[in-house]
Amino acid sequence: MNVLVTGADGFIGKNLLEALKRLDNITVQTFTRKNSLKDLDTFLDSVDLIYHLAGVNRSKDKDEFNKDNVALIENMIRMLRRKKRKPTIIFSSSTQAKNDTPYGRSKRKAEIELIQYAKELDIQLYIYRLPNVFGKWCRPNYNSVVATFCYNISHDLEITINNPAVELDLVYIHDVIDEFIQVMKDKQPKQKQTTYFFEVSPVHKLTLQRLADTLYQFKNMRENLWVPDFSDPLTEALYSTYLSYLDEHDLSYKLDMKVDHRGSLAELFKSSYFGQIFVSKSKQGVVRGNHYHDHKVEKFCVINGQAEVKLRSVLSRHVVSYVVSGNKLEIIDIPPGYTHSLENLTDQELTVLFWANEAFDPKNPDTYNNEV
Ligand SMILES: NC(=O)c1ccc[n+]([C@@H]2O[C@H](COP(=O)([O-])OP(=O)(O)OC[C@H]3O[C@@H](n4cnc5c(N)ncnc54)[C@H](OP(=O)(O)O)[C@@H]3O)[C@@H](O)[C@H]2O)c1
């Protein structure tokens, strides 16, 4: 299938192109500012499906809305008519097409032109009136508050919130691209279309203040090691987006390693949903633990070196022992009420990864000394 993507240099275009590249049996042509109308004419000779994304969202010049959002479509339709070609067209319009603004009017005009052409020639047309799209590769300080806030907060720059209560309607770029690709895959041999308007879902709602608070929380997570609640799809999408705006020289952050004569211990991640992950390094002969937890549970995984993990129910004198090594990864469950110890058996440094179902709370550590 021959696919043409206009506006391929833009935010949605870049994300779409990468997704198309991952598919088989598709040839993709791109139309950008670098191309002429003559190029467009040539591309249309063999096109089966057009993603029409080229357009301007912000401009001080009203004529630019007409030129880029309307005239380009008019030219394209004129060329297609002349060629008698009937490609499927997927058009990214905007929820603002309902508004009486220069941008809104230009999108509405483009929709009308396309619908008229689609009706006349019975072509498949999918118009998406998109709300604010957010995600990786969106230009900051242009038309996306999410992109601007992500960029500024991740780069220690100020953000401005004029009205914190303003509610945003947002769709995630990943959902837009999934929908756009699905439309292409579902393209059936002709059925009469009953509507030309389609939607990307889910549409997320949040206020400017919540957006800013959430992004500042993400920023602080490098310090406090908490991770977001990924059971919420919006939080998950915002966190991915936020990370995509980090400077490429700012992708690492140091952990606080608590070093003592035994080795070191560092917390990696904490969450009120999955607890905590931490790592220890132990020198030769070091024994850690000899304590039990009343309700907290843990899992131990030796990553490097060899260790003996001993456990004893606090109700019993019977000791069980597991010898574990980084050469054959396995996890040991530490149930509540079992006092446990971990001993480095060799002269090699021992590295162990731990999971606990609760983040460590110094006020309520739920840890009681008890020799195994
Ligand atoms: N992102 C959103 O939240 C959102 C919401 C609703 C609708 N939309 C619509 O979806 C489309 C894509 O949005 P986007 O966020 O990817 O915008 P974008 O990042 O600005 O990308 C649009 C691309 O189209 C190019 N372009 C504009 N006029 C052109 C022309 N006449 N010939 C060739 N290229 C042209 C732009 O070039 P320049 O950068 O040089 O102008 C830009 O590279 C736009 O039509 C937009 O109106 C977007």
The ligand as a Gaussian input file, in Angstrom:
#p B3LYP/6-31G(d) Opt

LIG

0 1
 N       -1.182000      18.585000      18.295000
 C       -2.424000      18.850000      18.651000
 O       -2.750000      18.976000      19.842000
 C       -3.494000      18.983000      17.589000
 C       -4.826000      19.118000      17.993000
 C       -5.795000      19.247000      17.033000
 C       -5.469000      19.222000      15.693000
 N       -4.164000      19.114000      15.321000
 C       -3.849000      19.129000      13.900000
 O       -3.083000      18.002000      13.566000
 C       -2.112000      18.339000      12.577000
 C       -0.730000      17.949000      13.048000
 O       -0.505000      18.571000      14.300000
 P        0.925000      18.605000      14.962000
 O        0.716000      18.765000      16.414000
 O        1.759000      17.479000      14.462000
 O        1.444000      19.990000      14.415000
 P        2.930000      20.403000      14.024000
 O        3.911000      19.771000      14.935000
 O        2.941000      21.883000      13.904000
 O        3.089000      19.724000      12.604000
 C        2.454000      20.216000      11.460000
 C        3.474000      20.149000      10.349000
 O        2.855000      20.543000       9.136000
 C        3.742000      21.453000       8.491000
 N        3.002000      22.282000       7.549000
 C        2.115000      23.259000       7.790000
 N        1.676000      23.787000       6.639000
 C        2.299000      23.121000       5.657000
 C        2.277000      23.227000       4.244000
 N        1.507000      24.104000       3.641000
 N        3.056000      22.379000       3.540000
 C        3.834000      21.481000       4.151000
 N        3.917000      21.343000       5.470000
 C        3.158000      22.156000       6.216000
 C        4.325000      22.241000       9.640000
 O        5.475000      22.943000       9.269000
 P        5.885000      24.254000      10.125000
 O        6.312000      23.750000      11.469000
 O        6.988000      24.857000       9.328000
 O        4.676000      25.122000      10.212000
 C        4.648000      21.103000      10.602000
 O        5.846000      20.457000      10.283000
 C       -2.259000      19.846000      12.315000
 O       -3.038000      20.030000      11.175000
 C       -3.007000      20.337000      13.536000
 O       -3.812000      21.461000      13.239000
 C       -3.174000      18.982000      16.239000

